[in-house]
Amino acid sequence: MNFRHSVLFAMALVIVACEEKDNDAASKATTIVINATNSNSWKYFSFDTNDTLTITDPSTSDAWDLAFQRYRIRTNGGQSGSGQGCAANSGLTGQQGFDNLAQVADTLQFVQDDEITIAVQQGYATYLVNPELYNWFSMEMATQGTQIVPSDTIYVIKTAKGDYAKVWFKSYYSAANESGHITMQYLYQSNGTEQLE
């Protein structure tokens, strides 16, 4: 192999390595659809089990990390639970933002659950949610009426036990276009590290 071929071969290896690194976060990510169609009860989710749970007393349990009721989301912290749960907006969006979010930045502003009051058709309503995660969507008019449109924001979630996950709420509708089915892509670190890749 002459020098020119050696250089070309080395460059090809570097390109392949870079492509593998760029796709690494996406390959480790998990995607799950949460059925949050019931407007009268909360669906509890654990990053540890990658599944929904039945929780008897969510105010004292550290088994759950996120809770879903339609488009509303709670973390296990603040007024919602006894855990360390909270959420922060990473300032990044979409698949590229998800892939590029490599660690928990010191500048992130984590928000715990609290009551918020919002305008509804009948006037105003107060909900106990995570205020930061209430911004994961916008409501837009469509031919079928009001539609939930994801903001594509990438969030950093601190779990009930103090671990971290990066999360992207990608959709509010099922394949059959039924509302209340939240598609969530995430990468979870269960060992307390602030590395998210």
C-alpha positions as CSV (number, residue, x, y, z in Angstrom):
1,M,0.0,0.0,0.0
2,N,1.5,3.3,-1.0
3,F,1.5,6.5,1.0
4,R,-1.5,8.0,-0.8
5,H,-3.6,4.9,-0.2
6,S,-2.6,4.9,3.5
7,V,-3.7,8.5,3.9
8,L,-7.1,7.7,2.2
9,F,-7.6,4.7,4.3
10,A,-6.8,6.6,7.5
11,M,-9.3,9.4,6.5
12,A,-12.0,6.8,5.8
13,L,-11.5,5.3,9.3
14,V,-11.8,8.8,10.9
15,I,-15.0,9.5,9.0
16,V,-16.6,6.2,10.0
17,A,-15.6,6.7,13.6
18,C,-17.2,10.2,13.6
19,E,-20.4,8.9,12.1
20,E,-20.5,6.2,14.7
21,K,-20.0,8.8,17.5
22,D,-22.7,11.0,16.0
23,N,-25.2,8.2,15.9
24,D,-24.3,6.8,19.3
25,A,-26.9,8.8,21.3
26,A,-29.7,7.9,19.0
27,S,-28.7,4.2,19.1
28,K,-28.8,4.1,23.0
29,A,-32.1,6.0,23.2
30,T,-35.3,4.4,24.1
31,T,-38.7,5.3,22.7
32,I,-42.0,4.5,24.5
33,V,-45.6,5.5,23.9
34,I,-47.5,6.4,27.1
35,N,-51.3,6.0,27.1
36,A,-52.4,9.1,28.9
37,T,-55.9,9.2,27.5
38,N,-57.7,9.2,30.9
39,S,-58.4,12.7,32.0
40,N,-59.3,11.7,35.5
41,S,-56.2,9.7,36.6
42,W,-52.5,9.9,36.2
43,K,-50.3,7.3,34.5
44,Y,-47.0,6.8,36.4
45,F,-43.7,6.0,34.6
46,S,-40.3,4.7,35.8
47,F,-37.1,5.2,33.9
48,D,-35.6,2.2,35.9
49,T,-38.2,-0.2,34.5
50,N,-39.0,1.6,31.2
51,D,-42.7,1.0,32.0
52,T,-45.7,2.4,33.6
53,L,-46.5,1.6,37.2
54,T,-49.5,1.4,39.5
55,I,-48.7,3.7,42.4
56,T,-50.8,3.6,45.6
57,D,-49.5,6.8,47.1
58,P,-47.5,9.0,44.7
59,S,-46.8,11.6,47.3
60,T,-44.6,9.2,49.2
61,S,-43.3,6.8,46.6
62,D,-39.9,7.1,44.9
63,A,-40.7,4.3,42.4
64,W,-42.1,6.7,39.7
65,D,-40.3,9.5,37.9
66,L,-42.9,11.0,35.5
67,A,-46.7,11.1,35.6
68,F,-48.9,11.8,32.6
69,Q,-52.5,12.9,32.4
70,R,-53.5,13.9,28.8
71,Y,-50.9,16.6,27.9
72,R,-50.0,17.4,31.5
73,I,-46.8,16.0,33.0
74,R,-45.5,15.8,36.6
75,T,-42.1,14.9,38.0
76,N,-41.6,13.2,41.4
77,G,-40.6,16.3,43.3
78,G,-41.9,19.6,44.6
79,Q,-45.6,19.5,45.4
80,S,-46.1,16.3,43.4
81,G,-43.9,13.8,45.2
82,S,-41.3,13.2,47.8
83,G,-38.5,12.5,45.3
84,Q,-35.8,14.7,43.8
85,G,-37.7,15.1,40.6
86,C,-37.5,18.3,38.5
87,A,-37.1,19.3,34.9
88,A,-35.0,21.8,32.8
89,N,-35.2,23.1,29.3
90,S,-31.9,22.3,27.6
91,G,-32.3,25.0,24.9
92,L,-31.9,22.3,22.2
93,T,-34.5,20.9,19.9
94,G,-35.1,17.9,17.6
95,Q,-33.0,14.9,16.8
96,Q,-29.9,16.9,16.4
97,G,-30.4,18.6,19.8
98,F,-31.1,15.2,21.4
99,D,-27.9,13.8,19.9
100,N,-25.8,16.8,20.8
101,L,-26.9,17.0,24.5
102,A,-23.9,15.3,26.0
103,Q,-24.1,16.3,29.7
104,V,-26.1,18.1,32.3
105,A,-24.9,21.7,32.1
106,D,-24.3,23.7,35.3
107,T,-26.3,26.6,33.8
108,L,-29.6,24.6,33.5
109,Q,-32.5,26.0,35.5
110,F,-34.3,23.0,37.1
111,V,-37.9,23.5,38.0
112,Q,-39.9,21.5,40.5
113,D,-43.7,20.8,40.3
114,D,-46.1,23.5,41.4
115,E,-49.6,24.7,40.7
116,I,-50.2,26.7,37.5
117,T,-53.4,28.5,36.4
118,I,-54.2,28.5,32.7
119,A,-57.0,29.8,30.6
120,V,-59.5,27.2,29.4
121,Q,-62.8,27.3,27.5
122,Q,-64.8,27.7,30.7
123,G,-62.5,30.4,32.2
124,Y,-59.5,29.3,34.2
125,A,-58.2,26.1,35.7
126,T,-55.4,25.3,38.2
127,Y,-53.3,22.2,37.7
128,L,-50.4,20.7,39.7
129,V,-47.8,19.9,37.1
130,N,-44.2,20.6,36.3
131,P,-44.4,24.2,34.9
132,E,-41.3,23.7,32.7
133,L,-42.8,20.6,31.1
134,Y,-46.1,22.4,30.4
135,N,-44.2,24.0,27.5
136,W,-43.5,20.7,25.7
137,F,-46.4,21.6,23.3
138,S,-48.5,24.3,21.8
139,M,-52.2,24.3,20.8
140,E,-52.8,25.1,17.2
141,M,-56.0,25.3,15.1
142,A,-56.4,22.6,12.4
143,T,-59.2,21.4,10.2
144,Q,-60.3,18.9,12.9
145,G,-60.2,21.6,15.7
146,T,-57.5,22.3,18.2
147,Q,-54.4,20.1,17.8
148,I,-51.4,19.5,20.2
149,V,-48.2,20.2,18.4
150,P,-44.9,19.3,20.2
151,S,-42.3,22.0,20.6
152,D,-39.5,19.4,19.9
153,T,-37.7,20.8,23.0
154,I,-35.1,18.5,24.6
155,Y,-35.5,18.4,28.4
156,V,-33.3,17.2,31.2
157,I,-35.2,15.3,33.8
158,K,-33.9,14.7,37.3
159,T,-35.5,11.5,38.5
160,A,-37.0,10.7,41.9
161,K,-33.7,9.1,43.0
162,G,-31.5,11.9,41.6
163,D,-30.4,10.3,38.3
164,Y,-30.7,12.1,35.0
165,A,-32.4,11.5,31.6
166,K,-32.6,13.6,28.5
167,V,-36.2,13.5,27.1
168,W,-37.9,14.5,23.9
169,F,-41.7,14.4,23.8
170,K,-42.2,13.7,20.1
171,S,-46.0,13.2,19.6
172,Y,-49.4,13.4,21.3
173,Y,-51.2,11.1,18.9
174,S,-51.3,7.4,18.2
175,A,-50.9,5.9,14.8
176,A,-54.7,6.0,14.5
177,N,-54.6,9.7,15.4
178,E,-56.1,9.2,18.9
179,S,-55.0,11.9,21.3
180,G,-53.4,11.3,24.6
181,H,-50.7,8.9,23.4
182,I,-47.4,10.6,24.2
183,T,-44.4,9.3,22.3
184,M,-41.3,9.9,24.4
185,Q,-37.7,9.4,23.4
186,Y,-35.1,9.3,26.1
187,L,-31.7,8.4,27.2
188,Y,-31.4,7.5,30.9
189,Q,-28.3,7.3,33.1
190,S,-29.1,5.1,36.2
191,N,-25.7,5.6,37.9
192,G,-26.0,9.3,38.9
193,T,-23.6,10.5,36.2
194,E,-24.3,13.8,34.5
195,Q,-23.1,12.4,31.1
196,L,-26.0,12.0,28.7
197,E,-24.4,10.2,25.7
